């Protein structure tokens, strides 16, 4: 390798012969598909442009640069290529070109001599030097034609991660039939979520993976690797330095992120919270942020820890207990991300959902009355992505109506409770006293058992999601929206306290 020291820019590169680089076909195919061009020359950046500018401010003469150049030439540099390839993107702004979008494909390498060189260079320059992720840019692309061959500087691991690198993975042998998923240690939230994603979406990629069992493999035997084990039906997660081992990556990531990227589901909104949870638990050991000891004990991470202690050496039992919980969470998120928005749109179009606003004591309340048997719809409609409604009235096909409110705004339901109970009594032909305070009491009224007022959840329920022996309301559904408006706006009766 030739040492290239630019004295004006204070940059330091190691030139690499293209003959020494064995670029796999799957990488060149990826580059071609995305319109990236192969670099005319290859190098490893030791001091990039940004660091070079800092060094220029520090040096006052040529002596220090001479020492750096001599140190670089005397260092025993050795490159070992890896199978870790990434595409990165960055937008630049310049006076000459304005906005410029660049893309690069880089190969991560192991560079012997780098740490030794930087430690000695720090002493010469009297400044702290951050170890950059060792890499070689293989392909590049720019929205500015003149810069098609320009790369993207990567000064640190953090800078690399901020470029949102996308892994470019080698194809798996379709002939492999998987029977076992190997883990490096006992089951952890990240590995269990990775297994869930793998089994949920990986059936078309990895034959037999949906029914594969589990075992702990702390260390891969000499002579074995990811490929040889795959031929034996063993799938490695987070071990062996393979594709899905996050310990071998050049930046902080998780096994679940690697699996989701490989399966092209990393942007699936229904997986978003699971991936965030895995990352927070793995990076910071905080599966749950709460300082409350009960929250921590009964959070998912705490429960998995307890299961691992109970079933020592039995990862299959722990995983089989936790996977249905993750599956249930995913299904609910999938409804919120895809099914419920579609249902809401259809109901609004055909008149089975009505949106309206009322004012209660000077503040506006967004409300919706919707016909649906999807009881998850209430939570969705109160969430930000569902519209953030302050009051939601769900009418089931059975005729039951339940009214739920947004916890953050917590509108007062007492006037509505009074009005609904009066209307229910009239519809049933039941006589009541004229005492509104009595009508607004918590729980149910003996004369009107159909409606349960629960101040704790700030809801008015006609049987809830599972009515059982509670009769549906006798109030005409066409009148109910007007009742909602009058009750929430407190036009007929207003609580005094």
GIVEN-V944064 format. One record per backbone hydrogen bond with DSSP energy under -1.0 kcal/mol. CO is the residue of the C=O (numbers start at 0). NH is the residue of the N-H. If there is no record, write none. Layout:
BEGIN
CO;NH, CO;NH
END
This chain:
BEGIN
1;14, 3;12, 5;9, 10;5, 11;45, 11;46, 12;3, 13;43, 16;19, 17;20, 20;22, 23;27, 24;28, 25;29, 26;30, 27;31, 28;32, 29;33, 30;35, 31;34, 36;139, 41;15, 43;13, 46;11, 47;51, 48;52, 49;53, 50;54, 51;55, 52;56, 54;58, 61;65, 62;66, 63;67, 64;68, 65;69, 66;70, 67;71, 68;72, 69;73, 70;74, 74;76, 77;111, 79;109, 83;107, 84;167, 85;105, 86;165, 87;103, 89;101, 91;99, 93;97, 97;93, 99;91, 100;142, 101;89, 102;140, 103;87, 104;137, 104;138, 105;85, 106;135, 109;79, 110;113, 111;77, 112;116, 113;117, 114;118, 115;119, 116;120, 117;121, 118;122, 119;123, 120;124, 121;125, 121;126, 133;108, 135;106, 137;38, 138;104, 139;36, 140;102, 143;146, 144;147, 146;149, 155;159, 156;160, 157;161, 159;162, 160;163, 165;86, 172;175, 178;212, 179;234, 180;214, 181;236, 182;216, 187;191, 188;192, 189;193, 190;194, 191;195, 192;196, 193;197, 194;198, 195;199, 196;200, 197;201, 201;205, 205;208, 206;177, 207;210, 208;211, 212;180, 214;182, 220;223, 224;228, 225;229, 226;230, 228;233, 229;232, 232;178, 232;179, 234;181, 241;244, 243;237, 244;247, 245;248, 253;257, 254;258, 255;259, 256;260, 257;261, 258;262, 259;264, 260;263, 264;267, 267;270, 270;274, 271;275, 272;276, 273;277, 274;278, 275;279, 276;280, 277;281, 278;282, 279;283, 279;285, 280;284, 291;295, 292;296, 293;297, 298;302, 299;303, 300;304, 301;305, 302;306, 303;307, 304;308, 305;309, 306;310, 310;313, 313;317, 314;318, 315;319, 316;320, 317;321, 318;322, 321;325, 322;326, 323;327, 324;328, 325;329, 326;330, 327;331, 328;332, 329;333, 330;334, 331;335, 332;336, 333;337, 333;338, 334;339, 337;341, 338;342, 339;343, 340;344, 341;345, 342;346, 343;347, 344;348, 345;349, 346;351, 346;352, 351;370, 353;368, 355;366, 357;364, 359;362, 362;359, 364;357, 365;389, 365;390, 366;355, 367;392, 368;353, 369;394, 372;374, 373;376, 375;379, 376;380, 377;381, 380;388, 382;387, 383;386, 389;405, 390;367, 391;403, 392;369, 393;401, 394;371, 395;398, 399;395, 401;393, 402;459, 403;391, 405;409, 412;416, 413;417, 414;418, 415;419, 416;420, 417;421, 418;422, 419;423, 420;424, 421;425, 422;426, 423;427, 424;428, 424;429, 434;438, 435;439, 437;440, 442;452, 447;444, 447;450, 451;460, 452;442, 453;458, 458;453, 459;402, 460;451, 466;469, 475;478, 478;482, 479;483, 480;484, 481;485, 482;486, 483;487, 484;488, 485;490
END
